[in-house]
Amino acid sequence: MTWRPTGLACVAVGLAACTTPSENQAVVIDDVPYDLLGTVNSTPITESEPRGPFELELFFISEADETLVRVVRAREQPPGLQETIDALMVGPTEAELALVAMRPRLSESLNPVAASPTGGLLAITVSDEAQFRDLNNRLPSQVLVCTLTQFDNVEAVELRDSIGPIPLTGANSESIGSQARRENYNECEASDAEALAAAAVPGEGEDDPPAITDDAESG
């Protein structure tokens, strides 16, 4: 008869003798990915908001020769599209008008409302009462285009009324279709209002009469 160890016998000879060969083998643990060993950070990463100060460029039209004039306004918050359009409608401030005579050249009945840009195109709905379908809409359209294309997500501007897209006129009075870009208005080359004001102020002694020398008195 074959002798088999009982439970008490296992205790007597030691537990190691009662384990199977597979239980005695060392367990090999594969390499654990480092990110599983590190400390888990459950705090979501948020993008930091841009910090000011910011600048907003507005383009108006010179009363003297109907050329573009640029004014720069300092801001603490990034400007929005509709907010910028509203600023154009209000026109230059008294301080800006003190630099140079200019106006926005936008009809008070225009009532422009901007939609969200799609694929770089900004559609602006205007009132029918503004009669913006006049072929001579170069000045107001370039004011809008040059001001609004300063935003990174705006490459072109389209004006619409109840009929649909409005044909626009370029800088040289040529038809440019319904989508206008900066290139249609000579890349929006404009004079700076402060520079114009500085150039209009004569330098010291510029208007003074020439000094009289001793030779001139003796002659």
C-alpha positions as CSV (number, residue, x, y, z in Angstrom):
1,M,0.0,0.0,0.0
2,T,1.4,3.4,-0.9
3,W,1.7,5.9,1.9
4,R,0.2,9.3,1.4
5,P,1.0,12.2,3.8
6,T,-1.9,13.3,5.9
7,G,-2.7,16.9,6.9
8,L,-0.8,16.4,10.1
9,A,2.1,14.9,8.3
10,C,2.3,17.9,6.1
11,V,2.6,20.1,9.1
12,A,5.3,17.9,10.4
13,V,7.5,17.9,7.4
14,G,6.8,21.5,6.5
15,L,4.5,23.2,4.1
16,A,7.1,23.4,1.4
17,A,7.0,19.7,0.9
18,C,3.3,19.7,0.2
19,T,3.4,22.4,-2.5
20,T,3.4,21.5,-6.1
21,P,6.4,22.3,-8.4
22,S,4.4,24.9,-10.2
23,E,3.6,26.8,-7.0
24,N,7.3,26.9,-6.1
25,Q,8.3,28.7,-9.3
26,A,9.1,32.4,-9.2
27,V,6.5,34.6,-10.8
28,V,8.0,36.7,-13.6
29,I,6.4,40.2,-13.8
30,D,6.7,42.0,-17.2
31,D,7.9,45.5,-17.3
32,V,5.2,47.9,-16.1
33,P,4.7,51.1,-18.1
34,Y,6.3,54.1,-16.4
35,D,3.1,56.1,-16.5
36,L,1.3,53.5,-14.5
37,L,4.0,53.7,-11.8
38,G,3.9,57.5,-11.6
39,T,1.6,59.7,-9.6
40,V,-1.8,60.0,-11.2
41,N,-2.7,63.7,-11.9
42,S,-6.5,64.1,-12.2
43,T,-6.3,67.8,-12.7
44,P,-7.4,68.7,-16.3
45,I,-5.0,70.9,-18.3
46,T,-6.6,74.2,-19.3
47,E,-5.3,76.5,-21.9
48,S,-4.3,79.9,-20.5
49,E,-6.3,82.9,-21.7
50,P,-4.4,85.5,-23.7
51,R,-3.3,88.4,-21.6
52,G,-3.6,92.1,-22.5
53,P,-3.2,94.8,-23.2
54,F,-4.7,94.4,-26.7
55,E,-5.1,96.7,-29.6
56,L,-8.0,97.2,-32.0
57,E,-7.4,98.8,-35.4
58,L,-10.3,100.7,-36.9
59,F,-10.2,102.1,-40.5
60,F,-12.0,105.4,-41.3
61,I,-12.0,107.6,-44.4
62,S,-10.2,110.9,-44.5
63,E,-12.4,113.9,-45.2
64,A,-9.6,115.6,-47.2
65,D,-9.0,113.0,-49.9
66,E,-11.2,109.9,-49.1
67,T,-8.1,107.8,-48.3
68,L,-8.0,105.2,-45.5
69,V,-6.9,106.4,-42.1
70,R,-6.1,103.9,-39.3
71,V,-6.6,104.5,-35.6
72,V,-5.5,102.2,-32.9
73,R,-7.4,101.8,-29.6
74,A,-5.9,100.1,-26.6
75,R,-8.0,97.5,-24.9
76,E,-7.9,95.3,-21.8
77,Q,-9.9,92.4,-23.4
78,P,-9.8,90.9,-26.9
79,P,-12.3,92.6,-29.2
80,G,-15.2,90.7,-30.8
81,L,-16.4,90.9,-34.3
82,Q,-19.8,92.5,-33.6
83,E,-18.3,94.8,-31.1
84,T,-15.8,96.0,-33.7
85,I,-18.6,96.6,-36.2
86,D,-20.5,98.6,-33.6
87,A,-17.4,100.7,-33.0
88,L,-17.2,101.4,-36.8
89,M,-20.8,102.6,-36.7
90,V,-20.2,104.9,-33.8
91,G,-17.3,106.4,-35.7
92,P,-14.1,108.2,-34.5
93,T,-13.9,109.6,-31.0
94,E,-13.4,113.3,-30.3
95,A,-9.8,112.6,-29.5
96,E,-9.3,110.8,-32.8
97,L,-11.1,113.6,-34.7
98,A,-8.7,116.1,-33.0
99,L,-5.9,114.3,-34.9
100,V,-7.4,114.3,-38.3
101,A,-10.8,115.0,-39.9
102,M,-12.4,111.6,-40.8
103,R,-15.6,109.6,-40.8
104,P,-16.5,105.9,-41.0
105,R,-18.5,106.5,-44.3
106,L,-21.1,104.0,-43.1
107,S,-24.8,104.8,-43.5
108,E,-26.7,105.0,-40.1
109,S,-29.3,102.8,-41.6
110,L,-26.8,100.0,-42.5
111,N,-27.5,98.1,-39.2
112,P,-24.8,95.4,-39.9
113,V,-25.0,92.1,-38.0
114,A,-22.1,89.7,-38.2
115,A,-22.5,85.9,-38.3
116,S,-19.8,83.4,-37.2
117,P,-17.0,83.1,-39.8
118,T,-17.1,79.9,-41.9
119,G,-13.9,78.8,-43.7
120,G,-12.5,82.3,-43.3
121,L,-15.6,84.0,-44.8
122,L,-17.5,86.5,-42.6
123,A,-21.0,87.2,-43.7
124,I,-22.6,90.5,-42.6
125,T,-26.3,91.1,-43.0
126,V,-27.2,94.7,-43.7
127,S,-30.5,96.5,-43.9
128,D,-32.3,97.0,-47.2
129,E,-32.8,100.6,-46.2
130,A,-29.1,101.3,-46.5
131,Q,-29.3,100.8,-50.3
132,F,-25.9,99.2,-50.2
133,R,-26.5,97.8,-53.7
134,D,-25.4,101.1,-55.1
135,L,-22.4,100.4,-57.4
136,N,-20.5,103.1,-55.6
137,N,-20.1,101.2,-52.3
138,R,-16.3,101.2,-52.4
139,L,-15.7,103.4,-49.3
140,P,-18.0,101.7,-46.8
141,S,-17.0,98.2,-48.1
142,Q,-13.3,98.8,-47.7
143,V,-13.8,100.2,-44.2
144,L,-15.6,97.0,-43.2
145,V,-13.1,94.7,-45.0
146,C,-9.9,96.3,-43.8
147,T,-11.1,96.5,-40.2
148,L,-12.6,93.0,-39.9
149,T,-9.8,91.1,-41.7
150,Q,-7.5,91.9,-38.8
151,F,-9.1,89.0,-37.0
152,D,-7.2,85.7,-37.7
153,N,-10.3,83.8,-38.6
154,V,-11.5,86.3,-41.2
155,E,-10.0,86.3,-44.7
156,A,-12.9,87.7,-46.7
157,V,-16.1,89.6,-46.1
158,E,-19.5,89.1,-47.7
159,L,-22.3,91.6,-47.4
160,R,-25.9,90.4,-47.7
161,D,-29.4,91.9,-47.6
162,S,-32.8,90.3,-47.9
163,I,-32.1,89.6,-51.6
164,G,-28.8,87.9,-51.1
165,P,-25.1,88.6,-51.5
166,I,-24.3,92.2,-52.6
167,P,-22.0,92.9,-55.5
168,L,-19.0,95.0,-54.2
169,T,-16.7,97.6,-55.7
170,G,-12.9,97.5,-55.4
171,A,-10.4,100.2,-54.7
172,N,-10.2,101.2,-58.4
173,S,-14.0,101.2,-58.8
174,E,-13.9,97.8,-60.5
175,S,-16.5,95.0,-59.8
176,I,-15.0,92.4,-57.4
177,G,-18.0,90.1,-56.9
178,S,-19.6,89.6,-53.5
179,Q,-16.6,88.5,-51.5
180,A,-14.0,91.2,-50.7
181,R,-10.5,90.7,-49.4
182,R,-7.7,93.1,-48.4
183,E,-6.1,92.6,-51.8
184,N,-9.1,94.3,-53.4
185,Y,-8.3,97.5,-51.5
186,N,-4.6,97.7,-52.1
187,E,-3.8,95.5,-49.0
188,C,-5.5,98.2,-46.9
189,E,-2.6,100.7,-47.1
190,A,-3.6,103.5,-44.8
191,S,-2.2,106.6,-43.1
192,D,-1.8,106.5,-39.3
193,A,-4.0,109.1,-37.6
194,E,-1.3,110.1,-35.1
195,A,1.4,110.3,-37.8
196,L,-0.8,112.6,-39.9
197,A,-1.4,114.8,-36.8
198,A,2.3,114.9,-36.1
199,A,3.1,115.8,-39.7
200,A,0.6,118.7,-39.7
201,V,2.4,120.4,-36.8
202,P,5.2,122.6,-38.0
203,G,8.6,122.2,-36.4
204,E,10.1,124.7,-34.0
205,G,11.2,127.8,-35.8
206,E,9.9,126.6,-39.2
207,D,7.7,129.6,-39.6
208,D,10.1,132.1,-38.1
209,P,11.6,134.7,-40.4
210,P,15.3,134.3,-41.3
211,A,17.7,135.9,-38.8
212,I,19.3,139.1,-39.8
213,T,23.1,139.0,-39.8
214,D,25.6,141.9,-39.3
215,D,26.5,141.7,-43.0
216,A,22.9,142.1,-44.0
217,E,22.5,145.2,-41.8
218,S,25.6,146.8,-43.1
219,G,24.5,146.2,-46.7
